[in-house]
C-alpha cells in the first residue's frame, strides 16, 4: 500500500459526506473498516481517523464492539435541527451588522455566482457543497468562532436529514434566495435579511417528506465508488 498515492483522512470524510448528501449511502449502513481501507487504499488506522471525524460532525455513530454506522435522524431530530438553524442563522445575520466590508460582500456575491454555475450545469456535488458553503461563509464573516462551529455541525446534520427525507431528487437550497439575502445585507437591512433567511430555511424544510425514510444503497463500495 502506498499511502502517498492513497486518500487522505479529509478526502475520505468528504467522500462519505457527499455519498450521504447525494443519497447514495443509506442511513444505518455499517461503515466497515476493512472494506473502507480497501476502497480508499489506506490503512485501517486512517479509516478510523475519518470515522472519528465523521462522528464529531454528527454523520456517523460509533458503537463499541459493533462498529461505525451512518446516523439515522428521526423526524423529531429533523424538526429540531431546522428550529435551531433558524435561531442560529438569525444570530449570524445580526452579528454581521451594518459594517460588512466591500470585500466580504464581493466574496458572498462571487459565491452565489458559483452556485448559479453549478445549478446550471446540474452538478450535484458542487450544488451541495456550495449551498452549505454559503451559510458557512456568512457565519465566517460574522466573526464568531462559536457561531461558525455551530453552523458547521448544523449543516452536516441538515445534509444527512435532507438526504433521508428530501421529497425530490434535486437539492434545493438555491442561489436565488441566497442572492436576495446578500443584497439586503448589502443595504444594511438586517431585519429584512433575517426574515428572508427564515423564509429560506422554511422553504428547504417544506420540501422534506417527514413521513418516511427513503430507500438508499446498502452497498458500501457502490456508494463510495
C-alpha positions as a Markdown table, in Angstrom:
| # | Residue | x | y | z |
|---|---|---|---|---|
| 1 | Unk | 0.0 | 0.0 | 0.0 |
| 2 | Unk | 1.4 | 3.4 | -1.0 |
| 3 | Unk | -0.1 | 5.9 | 1.4 |
| 4 | Unk | 1.3 | 8.8 | -0.6 |
| 5 | Unk | -1.0 | 7.9 | -3.5 |
| 6 | Unk | -4.0 | 7.0 | -1.4 |
| 7 | Unk | -6.8 | 9.1 | 0.0 |
| 8 | Unk | -6.2 | 11.5 | 2.9 |
| 9 | Unk | -8.4 | 11.4 | 6.0 |
| 10 | Unk | -10.2 | 14.6 | 4.8 |
| 11 | Unk | -10.8 | 13.1 | 1.4 |
| 12 | Unk | -12.4 | 10.0 | 3.0 |
| 13 | Unk | -14.6 | 12.3 | 5.2 |
| 14 | Unk | -15.7 | 14.3 | 2.2 |
| 15 | Unk | -16.4 | 11.2 | 0.1 |
| 16 | Unk | -18.6 | 9.7 | 2.8 |
| 17 | Unk | -20.3 | 13.1 | 3.4 |
| 18 | Unk | -21.1 | 13.6 | -0.3 |
| 19 | Unk | -22.3 | 10.0 | -0.7 |
| 20 | Unk | -24.8 | 10.6 | 2.1 |
| 21 | Unk | -25.8 | 14.0 | 0.8 |
| 22 | Unk | -26.3 | 12.7 | -2.7 |
| 23 | Unk | -28.5 | 9.9 | -1.3 |
| 24 | Unk | -26.1 | 7.1 | -2.5 |
| 25 | Unk | -25.4 | 5.9 | 1.1 |
| 26 | Unk | -28.2 | 4.7 | 3.3 |
| 27 | Unk | -28.6 | 5.8 | 6.9 |
| 28 | Unk | -28.0 | 2.9 | 9.2 |
| 29 | Unk | -25.5 | 1.2 | 6.9 |
| 30 | Unk | -22.3 | -0.1 | 8.6 |
| 31 | Unk | -19.1 | 1.6 | 7.5 |
| 32 | Unk | -16.8 | -1.4 | 7.8 |
| 33 | Unk | -13.1 | -0.5 | 8.4 |
| 34 | Unk | -11.6 | -3.3 | 6.3 |
| 35 | Unk | -13.8 | -2.6 | 3.3 |
| 36 | Unk | -13.3 | 1.1 | 3.5 |
| 37 | Unk | -9.5 | 0.6 | 3.8 |
| 38 | Unk | -9.6 | -1.5 | 0.6 |
| 39 | Unk | -11.9 | 1.0 | -1.2 |
| 40 | Unk | -9.6 | 4.0 | -0.4 |
| 41 | Unk | -6.3 | 2.1 | -0.5 |
| 42 | Unk | -5.4 | 3.3 | 3.0 |
| 43 | Unk | -4.6 | 1.7 | 6.4 |
| 44 | Unk | -7.4 | 0.9 | 8.9 |
| 45 | Unk | -5.9 | 3.5 | 11.2 |
| 46 | Unk | -6.6 | 6.2 | 8.6 |
| 47 | Unk | -10.2 | 4.9 | 8.2 |
| 48 | Unk | -10.6 | 5.1 | 12.0 |
| 49 | Unk | -9.4 | 8.7 | 11.9 |
| 50 | Unk | -12.0 | 9.5 | 9.2 |
| 51 | Unk | -14.8 | 7.8 | 11.1 |
| 52 | Unk | -13.9 | 9.7 | 14.3 |
| 53 | Unk | -14.1 | 13.0 | 12.3 |
| 54 | Unk | -17.5 | 11.9 | 10.8 |
| 55 | Unk | -18.8 | 11.1 | 14.3 |
| 56 | Unk | -17.8 | 14.6 | 15.5 |
| 57 | Unk | -19.8 | 16.1 | 12.6 |
| 58 | Unk | -22.9 | 14.1 | 13.6 |
| 59 | Unk | -22.9 | 11.9 | 10.5 |
| 60 | Unk | -21.7 | 8.6 | 12.0 |
| 61 | Unk | -22.4 | 6.7 | 15.2 |
| 62 | Unk | -19.6 | 4.6 | 16.6 |
| 63 | Unk | -20.9 | 1.7 | 18.8 |
| 64 | Unk | -18.2 | -0.1 | 20.9 |
| 65 | Unk | -17.6 | -3.7 | 19.8 |
| 66 | Unk | -20.1 | -3.2 | 16.9 |
| 67 | Unk | -18.6 | -0.6 | 14.6 |
| 68 | Unk | -19.5 | 2.6 | 12.8 |
| 69 | Unk | -22.9 | 3.3 | 11.3 |
| 70 | Unk | -24.3 | 6.2 | 9.2 |
| 71 | Unk | -26.6 | 8.1 | 11.6 |
| 72 | Unk | -30.4 | 7.7 | 11.2 |
| 73 | Unk | -32.0 | 11.0 | 12.1 |
| 74 | Unk | -35.6 | 10.8 | 13.5 |
| 75 | Unk | -38.4 | 13.1 | 12.3 |
| 76 | Unk | -38.3 | 14.9 | 15.7 |
| 77 | Unk | -34.5 | 15.4 | 15.3 |
| 78 | Unk | -35.1 | 16.8 | 11.8 |
| 79 | Unk | -37.6 | 19.3 | 13.1 |
| 80 | Unk | -35.3 | 20.3 | 15.9 |
| 81 | Unk | -32.3 | 20.9 | 13.7 |
| 82 | Unk | -34.2 | 23.3 | 11.5 |
| 83 | Unk | -35.6 | 25.1 | 14.5 |
| 84 | Unk | -32.1 | 25.6 | 15.9 |
| 85 | Unk | -30.8 | 26.6 | 12.5 |
| 86 | Unk | -33.4 | 29.4 | 12.3 |
| 87 | Unk | -32.2 | 30.8 | 15.6 |
| 88 | Unk | -28.5 | 30.4 | 14.9 |
| 89 | Unk | -28.7 | 31.9 | 11.4 |
| 90 | Unk | -30.7 | 34.9 | 12.7 |
| 91 | Unk | -27.9 | 35.5 | 15.2 |
| 92 | Unk | -25.4 | 35.2 | 12.3 |
| 93 | Unk | -27.2 | 37.9 | 10.3 |
| 94 | Unk | -27.5 | 40.1 | 13.3 |
| 95 | Unk | -23.8 | 39.6 | 14.2 |
| 96 | Unk | -22.7 | 40.7 | 10.7 |
| 97 | Unk | -24.3 | 44.1 | 11.4 |
| 98 | Unk | -24.2 | 47.1 | 9.2 |
| 99 | Unk | -20.4 | 47.2 | 9.0 |
| 100 | Unk | -19.8 | 44.4 | 6.5 |
| 101 | Unk | -16.9 | 45.1 | 4.3 |
| 102 | Unk | -16.9 | 45.5 | 0.5 |
| 103 | Unk | -14.5 | 42.6 | 0.3 |
| 104 | Unk | -16.9 | 40.3 | 2.2 |
| 105 | Unk | -19.8 | 41.4 | 0.0 |
| 106 | Unk | -17.7 | 40.5 | -3.0 |
| 107 | Unk | -17.0 | 37.1 | -1.5 |
| 108 | Unk | -20.7 | 36.5 | -0.9 |
| 109 | Unk | -21.7 | 37.6 | -4.4 |
| 110 | Unk | -18.9 | 35.5 | -6.0 |
| 111 | Unk | -20.1 | 32.5 | -4.1 |
| 112 | Unk | -23.7 | 33.0 | -5.4 |
| 113 | Unk | -22.2 | 33.2 | -9.0 |
| 114 | Unk | -20.5 | 29.8 | -8.4 |
| 115 | Unk | -23.8 | 28.4 | -7.1 |
| 116 | Unk | -25.6 | 29.6 | -10.2 |
| 117 | Unk | -23.0 | 28.0 | -12.4 |
| 118 | Unk | -23.2 | 24.6 | -10.6 |
| 119 | Unk | -27.0 | 24.7 | -10.7 |
| 120 | Unk | -27.0 | 25.5 | -14.5 |
| 121 | Unk | -24.6 | 22.5 | -15.0 |
| 122 | Unk | -26.7 | 20.3 | -12.7 |
| 123 | Unk | -23.5 | 19.4 | -10.9 |
| 124 | Unk | -25.0 | 17.7 | -7.8 |
| 125 | Unk | -21.7 | 17.5 | -5.8 |
| 126 | Unk | -20.9 | 21.2 | -6.3 |
| 127 | Unk | -24.5 | 22.3 | -5.7 |
| 128 | Unk | -24.5 | 20.5 | -2.3 |
| 129 | Unk | -21.1 | 21.8 | -1.3 |
| 130 | Unk | -21.7 | 25.4 | -2.4 |
| 131 | Unk | -25.2 | 25.5 | -0.8 |
| 132 | Unk | -23.9 | 24.6 | 2.6 |
| 133 | Unk | -20.8 | 26.7 | 1.9 |
| 134 | Unk | -22.9 | 29.9 | 1.6 |
| 135 | Unk | -24.3 | 29.5 | 5.1 |
| 136 | Unk | -20.8 | 28.7 | 6.4 |
| 137 | Unk | -19.4 | 31.8 | 4.7 |
| 138 | Unk | -22.0 | 34.0 | 6.4 |
| 139 | Unk | -21.0 | 32.5 | 9.7 |
| 140 | Unk | -17.3 | 33.1 | 9.0 |
| 141 | Unk | -18.0 | 36.7 | 8.0 |
| 142 | Unk | -19.9 | 37.2 | 11.3 |
| 143 | Unk | -16.5 | 36.9 | 13.1 |
| 144 | Unk | -17.9 | 34.5 | 15.7 |
| 145 | Unk | -15.9 | 31.2 | 16.0 |
| 146 | Unk | -18.7 | 29.9 | 18.2 |
| 147 | Unk | -21.4 | 30.5 | 15.6 |
| 148 | Unk | -19.2 | 29.2 | 12.8 |
| 149 | Unk | -18.6 | 25.9 | 14.7 |
| 150 | Unk | -22.3 | 25.6 | 15.4 |
| 151 | Unk | -23.2 | 26.2 | 11.7 |
| 152 | Unk | -20.6 | 23.6 | 10.5 |
| 153 | Unk | -22.3 | 21.0 | 12.7 |
| 154 | Unk | -25.8 | 22.0 | 11.8 |
| 155 | Unk | -25.1 | 22.0 | 8.1 |
| 156 | Unk | -23.6 | 18.5 | 8.3 |
| 157 | Unk | -26.7 | 17.3 | 10.2 |
| 158 | Unk | -29.0 | 19.1 | 7.7 |
| 159 | Unk | -27.3 | 17.4 | 4.8 |
| 160 | Unk | -28.0 | 14.0 | 6.4 |
| 161 | Unk | -31.6 | 15.0 | 7.1 |
| 162 | Unk | -32.2 | 16.2 | 3.6 |
| 163 | Unk | -30.6 | 13.1 | 2.2 |
| 164 | Unk | -33.1 | 10.9 | 4.1 |
| 165 | Unk | -36.3 | 13.0 | 3.9 |
| 166 | Unk | -36.0 | 15.1 | 0.7 |
| 167 | Unk | -39.1 | 14.8 | -1.4 |
| 168 | Unk | -37.4 | 15.4 | -4.7 |
| 169 | Unk | -34.1 | 14.3 | -6.3 |
| 170 | Unk | -32.9 | 17.9 | -6.6 |
| 171 | Unk | -31.1 | 19.6 | -3.7 |
| 172 | Unk | -33.0 | 22.9 | -3.3 |
| 173 | Unk | -31.0 | 25.4 | -1.2 |
| 174 | Unk | -30.7 | 27.7 | -4.1 |
| 175 | Unk | -28.7 | 30.8 | -5.3 |
| 176 | Unk | -31.8 | 33.0 | -5.9 |
| 177 | Unk | -32.8 | 33.1 | -2.3 |
| 178 | Unk | -29.2 | 33.4 | -1.2 |
| 179 | Unk | -28.7 | 36.4 | -3.6 |
| 180 | Unk | -31.7 | 38.1 | -2.1 |
| 181 | Unk | -30.3 | 37.7 | 1.4 |
| 182 | Unk | -26.9 | 39.1 | 0.3 |
| 183 | Unk | -28.5 | 42.2 | -1.2 |
| 184 | Unk | -30.5 | 43.0 | 1.9 |
| 185 | Unk | -27.3 | 42.7 | 4.0 |
| 186 | Unk | -25.5 | 45.0 | 1.5 |
| 187 | Unk | -28.3 | 47.6 | 2.0 |
| 188 | Unk | -27.9 | 47.3 | 5.8 |
| 189 | Unk | -31.4 | 46.0 | 6.1 |
| 190 | Unk | -30.7 | 43.2 | 8.5 |
| 191 | Unk | -34.3 | 42.8 | 9.7 |
| 192 | Unk | -35.3 | 42.0 | 6.1 |
| 193 | Unk | -32.3 | 39.8 | 5.6 |
| 194 | Unk | -33.1 | 37.8 | 8.7 |
| 195 | Unk | -36.7 | 37.5 | 7.5 |
| 196 | Unk | -35.5 | 36.2 | 4.1 |
| 197 | Unk | -33.2 | 33.7 | 5.9 |
| 198 | Unk | -36.1 | 32.4 | 7.9 |
| 199 | Unk | -38.3 | 32.0 | 4.8 |
| 200 | Unk | -35.4 | 30.3 | 3.0 |
| 201 | Unk | -34.9 | 27.7 | 5.7 |
| 202 | Unk | -38.7 | 27.2 | 5.9 |
| 203 | Unk | -38.7 | 26.6 | 2.2 |
| 204 | Unk | -35.9 | 24.0 | 2.4 |
| 205 | Unk | -37.7 | 22.3 | 5.3 |
| 206 | Unk | -41.1 | 22.3 | 3.5 |
| 207 | Unk | -39.6 | 20.1 | 0.7 |
| 208 | Unk | -38.9 | 17.4 | 3.2 |
| 209 | Unk | -41.3 | 14.5 | 3.5 |
| 210 | Unk | -41.2 | 13.8 | 7.2 |
| 211 | Unk | -43.3 | 10.7 | 7.0 |
| 212 | Unk | -40.9 | 8.1 | 5.6 |
| 213 | Unk | -37.3 | 7.1 | 5.2 |
| 214 | Unk | -36.1 | 6.9 | 1.6 |
| 215 | Unk | -34.5 | 3.7 | 0.4 |
| 216 | Unk | -30.9 | 4.1 | -0.4 |
| 217 | Unk | -28.0 | 1.8 | -1.1 |
| 218 | Unk | -26.6 | -0.7 | 1.4 |
| 219 | Unk | -23.7 | -1.4 | -1.0 |
| 220 | Unk | -20.7 | 0.5 | 0.6 |
| 221 | Unk | -18.4 | 0.0 | -2.4 |
| 222 | Unk | -21.0 | 1.2 | -4.9 |
| 223 | Unk | -21.9 | 4.2 | -2.7 |
| 224 | Unk | -18.3 | 5.3 | -2.3 |
| 225 | Unk | -17.0 | 4.5 | -5.8 |
